Amino acid sequence: MLRAKAPLVAAVTVLGLVLVGCDSAAVRNAQKYVDVKEYGKARELLDLEIKGSPKNVDAYLMLGRVLLIEMEPDAAAVAFDKALLLSSRAKGKIARAYLDAAKAIWDDRDKTSKRNALETISLYLNRATNYEPDSGKLASSWALEVAEKAVVAERTTAPI
């Protein structure tokens, strides 16, 4: 699995903005920890929130996002599944979390981790479409955009 955590910070920060309207101070504070890359503290806070309020959907969603940053997709899936059990509306947010994480990994891939990056991206895109089939359209359009950029780059950098 890919080890770099930095590429997902931007994705989780953006995704965290979706939660700004939530009522949980713990989730808002966990987002602040994520913003400063204190993932362990964010997890601790979210674990405490979940113990005290086991029906807090936003806490499970944020925990899943943090776990994606920490490259723990199986643990993230467990958190997301708990959110989904509490609210069927969570499907779209979960799918978007996976899609944004896949995009962030692609944007920060390097040559030494290219294979792992592609495996992780594939996993995240598959999970996104499992939660919300319509996210497959977003993933497809993103993949086409990436492919078009690669073709243009190849044309402009190829030797004459």
N, C-alpha and C positions, 0 to 999 in steps of 0.2 A: 504494500500500500504506500502511497505517496506520503512523505513525511512533512513536507512544507506546510506550515500553518498560515503563513502570512497572506497567501492569495485569497483565503476565504474570509479574512477579516473584513474586507470591503463588502463582500456579499452579505455577511451577517450583520454588519452595521446598517446596510440598506434595509435588510429584512427586519432588523430591530425597529426601524422607523415605523413599520406597519403596526407595531405594538404600542406606539406612543399613546394611543387612545385607550389602552387597557387601564383597569382600575387598580392593578397590583403594583404597589411601590417596589416590591421585591423584584419584579420583572424589569421595571424601569432601572432599578439599581444594578441588576445583573447586566443590562445593556451597557451601562456606564463602565462596568468592569471589562466587558468585551471590547469596548472602544479603546481601552488602554492596555489591551492584550493580557489581562489578568483572568484567564479562563478558569483556573482552579477556583478562584474566589467567586466567579460567576456561578460555577457549578455548585459550590457549597451553598450559596445563597438560594439557588433554585431548588436544591435538595431540601433545604429547610422549609422553603415555601410550599413545596409539594407535600411534605410531611404534615404541615399545619393546615394546608388547603388542598387536599388531594383531588379536588374537582376543578382546579385552576388550569384551564386549557392553555392559556397563554404561557404559563410556567413550563408546561410540557413542550410547547412549541419552541420556546427560547432554549430550553435544555437541548432539544434536538439540534438546533442551529449551532450551539456551542460544541456539541459532539461532532458535528460535521467539520468544524474548524479543527478539532483535535484528531481528525481523520479516524473517527470511530463510527463508521456508517451503520454497523449492526446495532450499537447502543442507541444511535440516533433514531433508527427505525423503531426501536422499542418505545422511546419517548413519544415519537410521532403517533404510533399506534394507540398509545394511551390517550393522547389528545383527540384522536379520531373517535375513540370509544365515547368520549365525553361530548363531542360535537361533530356532526357530519360536515359542518361548515369549515372544519379544519383542513379538509382535503385540498382545497385550492392553495392554502398557505403552505402546506407540506410540499405539494408539488413544486411550488415556486421556490421553496428553500432548496430543494434538490437541484432544480434547474439553475438557479443563481450560483450554487456551489460548483456545479459543473463548468459554468462559464468562467468563474474565477480561477479554477484550476487550469483551464485552457489558456487563459490570459497570462498565467505565471509559469507555464511549463518550461522546462529547460531540457537540453539534450540528454543529460544523464538520467532523467526521470521520465522521459517521454512515454515509454511503455506503461509505467505505473500510472501516469497521468491519464492516458487513454483508457486504461482499465477502470480507473476510478470514475472518469467522466461517463463511461458506458454504464457503470453500475448506477450512478446518480440519475442519469437520463431514464434508465429503465424503471427505477423506483418512482421517478416523477410521473411517468405515464401510468404506472400501476395505481397511483393515488388519484390521478385525474387524466383520463385519456386525452382530453383536449390539449394537455401540455405537450403532447407529441407534435402538435402543429407548431408550437413555439420552438420546440427543440429542432424540428426539421428546418424551419426558417433560419434559425441561428446557425445550424450546420451548413446550410447553403451559403449563408453570408461568409462564414469562415472559409469555405471552399473557394468562393469567388475571390476573396482577398488573397488566398494562396496562389491562385492562378495568375492574378495580376502581379503579385510579387515575383513569381517565377518568370513571367514575361519581362519584367523590368530589370531583373538581376541576372538573367541568363546571358552567357557570353555570346557575342556576335560572331 
